[in-house]
C-alpha cells in the first residue's frame, strides 16, 4: 500500500478541534503553543472555547486549521506513523501550507504567520459584497469553464476549485458568479449554490493578496521537503524550495486542481489517503475521484488508537 498524507482547507473548522489531541499528546499540545507564541495571542483558546463565527474569519481559520493538522501529525509521529511512511503530501488551498510544514519545508511558527497574513490579505483584497463563490454540482471542469466565460461579461468569473468529478467551485465578481450559477443550472447542473465565504478566493480579484504573499514568502526560509509536495496549481509533485515559493504566490489567484492532484498521485501508485486534521471533506472528494483507494481520517486520539489495532 502506498500512503499519502492530505491536509484540509477552509470550511473544515470546528470549535474544539484538536483539543483531545493536545490533551493526550504533549507533542500535539506543543504545536498549539508554538502557534500561539508565533501569533502573539491565544489562538488555541479561540479554537477550543471560542465562537464559530470568530473562528471562521479567514485570518483565524487558516492558522487554526494548520495548527490542528500539525498537532494530529505530531500525535501520529509519537505513535510511530510518520513521513517515512508517505510517498507524497498534499493539501487543499491553505492545506498546502500544512503539507509543507508537515514535510519540514516550513517551520510551524513561519507557517502560522504566513497563514495569518494570507487570511488577512485575502479578506482585504476585495471589499465585502463585491465578490462571491459558488459550488456547481453535476458539471465537469470543461463545462464549468464555458459557463464562467459566458457569465463574465467583462467581469471576473473563474473556475477556482476543481474538487472532484462532479463539483467545481467558481469565484469572481458577485454578479458574474450569480449569472454563472443560473447558466449552470440551465446547462444541466444538479445544483449551483452560493457559498458562505467572506471573499472570492482563487481568482484574479485576489491579486493584491498574491502581491502581499510574494513579499512575505521572499523573506521566509523554505527548505527542501522531506517528501515531495503535490502543488495545487501544478497537480504534480514539487521539491525545489524556489519553485515552492513561486507556486504559493500563484496559488492565491490560481485554481486548486484537487481532482487532478489526486489522479496524479493515484497514477504514481497511491492507494491510501490519510486526511490529517479537522473534518472529512477531502476524504469524500477523494472517494469520488478514486473509488478504489482507502481513506483514513486522523483527527482524534481515537482515530490513532484504531490504527494501532
KOLGULUM-16072 format. One record per residue (C-alpha): z, x, y; chain; residue in one letter; residue number from 1. Coordinates in nm, 2 decimals, always signed. Layout:
REM residues N
      pz      px      py  ch  aa    i
       Z       X       Y   A   a  NUM
...
END
This chain:
REM residues 309
      pz      px      py  ch  aa    i
   +0.00   +0.00   +0.00   A   x    1
   -0.10   +0.13   +0.34   A   x    2
   +0.16   +0.03   +0.61   A   x    3
   +0.11   -0.03   +0.98   A   x    4
   +0.38   -0.10   +1.24   A   x    5
   +0.28   -0.35   +1.51   A   x    6
   +0.47   -0.44   +1.83   A   x    7
   +0.47   -0.78   +2.00   A   x    8
   +0.37   -0.86   +2.36   A   x    9
   +0.49   -1.11   +2.62   A   x   10
   +0.58   -1.45   +2.50   A   x   11
   +0.80   -1.33   +2.22   A   x   12
   +1.11   -1.30   +2.43   A   x   13
   +1.43   -1.50   +2.34   A   x   14
   +1.79   -1.49   +2.46   A   x   15
   +1.99   -1.29   +2.21   A   x   16
   +1.71   -1.09   +2.07   A   x   17
   +1.82   -0.76   +1.93   A   x   18
   +2.19   -0.83   +1.97   A   x   19
   +2.26   -0.84   +1.59   A   x   20
   +2.07   -0.51   +1.55   A   x   21
   +2.28   -0.35   +1.83   A   x   22
   +2.60   -0.47   +1.67   A   x   23
   +2.50   -0.34   +1.32   A   x   24
   +2.33   -0.01   +1.41   A   x   25
   +2.46   +0.25   +1.66   A   x   26
   +2.10   +0.38   +1.69   A   x   27
   +1.98   +0.04   +1.80   A   x   28
   +2.26   +0.00   +2.05   A   x   29
   +2.17   +0.34   +2.19   A   x   30
   +1.82   +0.22   +2.28   A   x   31
   +1.96   -0.07   +2.49   A   x   32
   +2.20   +0.16   +2.66   A   x   33
   +1.92   +0.41   +2.73   A   x   34
   +1.70   +0.13   +2.88   A   x   35
   +2.00   +0.01   +3.09   A   x   36
   +2.05   +0.36   +3.23   A   x   37
   +1.68   +0.42   +3.30   A   x   38
   +1.66   +0.09   +3.50   A   x   39
   +2.00   +0.13   +3.67   A   x   40
   +2.10   -0.22   +3.56   A   x   41
   +2.24   -0.41   +3.26   A   x   42
   +1.91   -0.55   +3.12   A   x   43
   +2.09   -0.58   +2.79   A   x   44
   +2.33   -0.84   +2.94   A   x   45
   +2.03   -1.05   +3.05   A   x   46
   +1.87   -1.02   +2.71   A   x   47
   +2.18   -1.12   +2.52   A   x   48
   +2.36   -1.36   +2.76   A   x   49
   +2.13   -1.44   +3.04   A   x   50
   +1.89   -1.74   +3.11   A   x   51
   +1.55   -1.76   +2.96   A   x   52
   +1.38   -1.82   +3.30   A   x   53
   +1.50   -1.49   +3.43   A   x   54
   +1.43   -1.30   +3.11   A   x   55
   +1.07   -1.44   +3.11   A   x   56
   +0.99   -1.29   +3.45   A   x   57
   +0.73   -1.03   +3.38   A   x   58
   +0.93   -0.74   +3.52   A   x   59
   +1.22   -0.83   +3.29   A   x   60
   +1.03   -0.94   +2.98   A   x   61
   +0.82   -0.63   +2.94   A   x   62
   +1.10   -0.37   +2.92   A   x   63
   +1.32   -0.62   +2.73   A   x   64
   +1.07   -0.67   +2.45   A   x   65
   +1.01   -0.30   +2.43   A   x   66
   +1.39   -0.23   +2.40   A   x   67
   +1.42   -0.49   +2.12   A   x   68
   +1.13   -0.34   +1.94   A   x   69
   +1.26   +0.01   +1.97   A   x   70
   +1.61   -0.10   +1.86   A   x   71
   +1.45   -0.25   +1.55   A   x   72
   +1.26   +0.07   +1.49   A   x   73
   +1.57   +0.28   +1.51   A   x   74
   +1.75   +0.05   +1.28   A   x   75
   +1.47   +0.08   +1.03   A   x   76
   +1.48   +0.45   +1.06   A   x   77
   +1.85   +0.45   +0.99   A   x   78
   +1.78   +0.28   +0.66   A   x   79
   +1.51   +0.54   +0.56   A   x   80
   +1.20   +0.34   +0.67   A   x   81
   +1.02   +0.55   +0.93   A   x   82
   +0.69   +0.66   +1.09   A   x   83
   +0.62   +0.88   +0.78   A   x   84
   +0.55   +0.56   +0.60   A   x   85
   +0.29   +0.44   +0.86   A   x   86
   -0.08   +0.51   +0.88   A   x   87
   -0.10   +0.36   +1.23   A   x   88
   +0.10   +0.19   +1.50   A   x   89
   -0.04   -0.07   +1.74   A   x   90
   +0.09   -0.32   +2.00   A   x   91
   -0.03   -0.63   +2.18   A   x   92
   -0.07   -0.56   +2.55   A   x   93
   +0.28   -0.44   +2.66   A   x   94
   +0.34   -0.38   +2.29   A   x   95
   +0.11   -0.08   +2.31   A   x   96
   +0.38   +0.09   +2.51   A   x   97
   +0.64   +0.01   +2.24   A   x   98
   +0.40   +0.15   +1.98   A   x   99
   +0.35   +0.47   +2.19   A   x  100
   +0.73   +0.51   +2.23   A   x  101
   +0.79   +0.45   +1.86   A   x  102
   +0.54   +0.71   +1.78   A   x  103
   +0.70   +0.97   +2.01   A   x  104
   +0.43   +0.98   +2.28   A   x  105
   +0.66   +0.84   +2.54   A   x  106
   +1.04   +0.86   +2.59   A   x  107
   +1.24   +0.54   +2.58   A   x  108
   +1.35   +0.59   +2.95   A   x  109
   +1.00   +0.66   +3.07   A   x  110
   +0.87   +0.36   +2.88   A   x  111
   +1.13   +0.13   +3.03   A   x  112
   +1.05   +0.25   +3.38   A   x  113
   +0.67   +0.22   +3.33   A   x  114
   +0.71   -0.14   +3.19   A   x  115
   +0.93   -0.24   +3.48   A   x  116
   +0.67   -0.11   +3.72   A   x  117
   +0.39   -0.26   +3.52   A   x  118
   +0.56   -0.60   +3.53   A   x  119
   +0.62   -0.59   +3.90   A   x  120
   +0.27   -0.46   +3.97   A   x  121
   +0.11   -0.73   +3.76   A   x  122
   +0.32   -1.00   +3.92   A   x  123
   +0.24   -0.89   +4.28   A   x  124
   -0.13   -0.82   +4.22   A   x  125
   -0.22   -1.19   +4.27   A   x  126
   -0.04   -1.45   +4.48   A   x  127
   +0.13   -1.72   +4.28   A   x  128
   -0.11   -2.01   +4.21   A   x  129
   -0.43   -1.81   +4.27   A   x  130
   -0.48   -1.71   +3.91   A   x  131
   -0.44   -1.87   +3.57   A   x  132
   -0.48   -1.81   +3.20   A   x  133
   -0.59   -2.05   +2.92   A   x  134
   -0.60   -2.03   +2.54   A   x  135
   -0.92   -2.15   +2.39   A   x  136
   -0.88   -2.26   +2.02   A   x  137
   -1.17   -2.30   +1.78   A   x  138
   -1.44   -2.10   +1.95   A   x  139
   -1.52   -1.73   +1.88   A   x  140
   -1.53   -1.45   +2.13   A   x  141
   -1.91   -1.47   +2.19   A   x  142
   -1.89   -1.84   +2.27   A   x  143
   -1.58   -1.80   +2.50   A   x  144
   -1.76   -1.52   +2.69   A   x  145
   -2.05   -1.75   +2.75   A   x  146
   -1.81   -2.02   +2.87   A   x  147
   -1.63   -1.78   +3.10   A   x  148
   -1.96   -1.66   +3.25   A   x  149
   -2.08   -2.02   +3.32   A   x  150
   -1.74   -2.12   +3.47   A   x  151
   -1.71   -1.82   +3.70   A   x  152
   -1.94   -1.94   +3.98   A   x  153
   -1.87   -1.63   +4.19   A   x  154
   -1.50   -1.61   +4.09   A   x  155
   -1.33   -1.40   +3.82   A   x  156
   -1.32   -1.56   +3.47   A   x  157
   -1.30   -1.32   +3.17   A   x  158
   -1.20   -1.32   +2.81   A   x  159
   -0.86   -1.15   +2.83   A   x  160
   -0.72   -1.15   +2.48   A   x  161
   -0.93   -1.18   +2.16   A   x  162
   -0.63   -1.27   +1.94   A   x  163
   -0.78   -1.39   +1.62   A   x  164
   -1.10   -1.56   +1.49   A   x  165
   -1.01   -1.89   +1.65   A   x  166
   -0.80   -1.80   +1.95   A   x  167
   -0.94   -1.63   +2.27   A   x  168
   -0.74   -1.63   +2.60   A   x  169
   -0.93   -1.64   +2.93   A   x  170
   -0.80   -1.52   +3.26   A   x  171
   -0.90   -1.52   +3.62   A   x  172
   -0.91   -1.74   +3.93   A   x  173
   -0.73   -2.07   +3.86   A   x  174
   -1.03   -2.30   +3.95   A   x  175
   -1.26   -2.09   +3.73   A   x  176
   -1.02   -2.09   +3.44   A   x  177
   -0.98   -2.47   +3.47   A   x  178
   -1.36   -2.51   +3.48   A   x  179
   -1.39   -2.29   +3.17   A   x  180
   -1.13   -2.50   +2.98   A   x  181
   -1.34   -2.81   +3.04   A   x  182
   -1.66   -2.64   +2.94   A   x  183
   -1.50   -2.50   +2.63   A   x  184
   -1.39   -2.85   +2.52   A   x  185
   -1.74   -2.98   +2.58   A   x  186
   -1.87   -2.70   +2.36   A   x  187
   -1.65   -2.79   +2.07   A   x  188
   -1.32   -2.61   +2.13   A   x  189
   -1.04   -2.78   +1.94   A   x  190
   -0.81   -2.72   +2.24   A   x  191
   -0.82   -2.54   +2.57   A   x  192
   -0.48   -2.53   +2.73   A   x  193
   -0.35   -2.35   +3.04   A   x  194
   -0.07   -2.11   +2.96   A   x  195
   +0.27   -2.10   +3.14   A   x  196
   +0.22   -1.74   +3.27   A   x  197
   +0.30   -1.61   +3.61   A   x  198
   -0.02   -1.41   +3.67   A   x  199
   -0.38   -1.38   +3.54   A   x  200
   -0.33   -1.07   +3.31   A   x  201
   -0.61   -0.86   +3.16   A   x  202
   -0.88   -0.94   +3.41   A   x  203
   -1.04   -0.78   +3.72   A   x  204
   -0.78   -0.95   +3.95   A   x  205
   -0.53   -0.70   +3.81   A   x  206
   -0.70   -0.40   +3.97   A   x  207
   -0.41   -0.34   +4.22   A   x  208
   -0.17   -0.32   +3.92   A   x  209
   -0.41   -0.08   +3.74   A   x  210
   -0.40   +0.14   +4.05   A   x  211
   -0.02   +0.14   +4.05   A   x  212
   -0.01   +0.23   +3.68   A   x  213
   -0.26   +0.51   +3.73   A   x  214
   -0.03   +0.67   +3.99   A   x  215
   +0.28   +0.63   +3.77   A   x  216
   +0.11   +0.74   +3.45   A   x  217
   -0.02   +1.05   +3.63   A   x  218
   +0.34   +1.17   +3.67   A   x  219
   +0.46   +1.07   +3.32   A   x  220
   +0.48   +1.31   +3.03   A   x  221
   +0.27   +1.18   +2.74   A   x  222
   +0.29   +1.37   +2.41   A   x  223
   +0.06   +1.35   +2.11   A   x  224
   +0.18   +1.06   +1.90   A   x  225
   +0.32   +1.14   +1.55   A   x  226
   +0.09   +0.88   +1.40   A   x  227
   -0.24   +0.75   +1.56   A   x  228
   -0.20   +0.46   +1.80   A   x  229
   -0.47   +0.19   +1.79   A   x  230
   -0.56   +0.12   +2.15   A   x  231
   -0.61   -0.24   +2.28   A   x  232
   -0.92   -0.15   +2.48   A   x  233
   -1.09   +0.06   +2.22   A   x  234
   -0.98   -0.12   +1.90   A   x  235
   -0.96   +0.21   +1.72   A   x  236
   -0.70   +0.49   +1.69   A   x  237
   -0.64   +0.75   +1.97   A   x  238
   -0.42   +1.05   +1.97   A   x  239
   -0.51   +1.26   +2.27   A   x  240
   -0.25   +1.22   +2.54   A   x  241
   -0.51   +1.23   +2.83   A   x  242
   -0.71   +0.96   +2.66   A   x  243
   -0.40   +0.75   +2.60   A   x  244
   -0.31   +0.79   +2.97   A   x  245
   -0.66   +0.67   +3.08   A   x  246
   -0.66   +0.38   +2.83   A   x  247
   -0.32   +0.25   +2.95   A   x  248
   -0.48   +0.22   +3.30   A   x  249
   -0.79   +0.05   +3.17   A   x  250
   -0.57   -0.19   +2.96   A   x  251
   -0.43   -0.36   +3.28   A   x  252
   -0.77   -0.51   +3.37   A   x  253
   -0.94   -0.48   +3.02   A   x  254
   -0.94   -0.71   +2.73   A   x  255
   -0.68   -0.69   +2.45   A   x  256
   -0.91   -0.65   +2.15   A   x  257
   -0.65   -0.75   +1.89   A   x  258
   -0.87   -0.91   +1.63   A   x  259
   -1.10   -0.61   +1.63   A   x  260
   -0.80   -0.37   +1.62   A   x  261
   -0.66   -0.54   +1.31   A   x  262
   -1.01   -0.55   +1.15   A   x  263
   -1.04   -0.17   +1.22   A   x  264
   -0.70   -0.10   +1.06   A   x  265
   -0.79   -0.30   +0.75   A   x  266
   -1.12   -0.11   +0.73   A   x  267
   -0.92   +0.21   +0.73   A   x  268
   -0.72   +0.07   +0.43   A   x  269
   -0.42   -0.11   +0.60   A   x  270
   -0.27   -0.36   +0.36   A   x  271
   +0.08   -0.42   +0.51   A   x  272
   +0.16   -0.51   +0.87   A   x  273
   +0.52   -0.48   +0.98   A   x  274
   +0.59   -0.66   +1.30   A   x  275
   +0.88   -0.48   +1.47   A   x  276
   +1.09   -0.67   +1.73   A   x  277
   +1.11   -1.03   +1.86   A   x  278
   +0.92   -1.32   +1.72   A   x  279
   +0.64   -1.36   +1.46   A   x  280
   +0.33   -1.42   +1.68   A   x  281
   +0.14   -1.11   +1.57   A   x  282
   +0.20   -1.19   +1.20   A   x  283
   +0.04   -1.53   +1.25   A   x  284
   -0.26   -1.38   +1.42   A   x  285
   -0.30   -1.10   +1.15   A   x  286
   -0.28   -1.36   +0.87   A   x  287
   -0.57   -1.54   +1.03   A   x  288
   -0.77   -1.22   +1.08   A   x  289
   -0.70   -1.06   +0.74   A   x  290
   -0.57   -1.32   +0.49   A   x  291
   -0.54   -1.06   +0.21   A   x  292
   -0.28   -0.85   +0.39   A   x  293
   +0.10   -0.87   +0.37   A   x  294
   +0.31   -0.95   +0.68   A   x  295
   +0.67   -0.83   +0.72   A   x  296
   +0.89   -0.92   +1.02   A   x  297
   +1.17   -0.68   +1.13   A   x  298
   +1.39   -0.84   +1.40   A   x  299
   +1.74   -0.86   +1.25   A   x  300
   +1.97   -0.67   +1.01   A   x  301
   +1.90   -0.95   +0.75   A   x  302
   +1.53   -0.86   +0.77   A   x  303
   +1.61   -0.50   +0.70   A   x  304
   +1.85   -0.59   +0.42   A   x  305
   +1.56   -0.77   +0.24   A   x  306
   +1.36   -0.45   +0.24   A   x  307
   +1.64   -0.27   +0.06   A   x  308
   +1.64   -0.55   -0.20   A   x  309
END
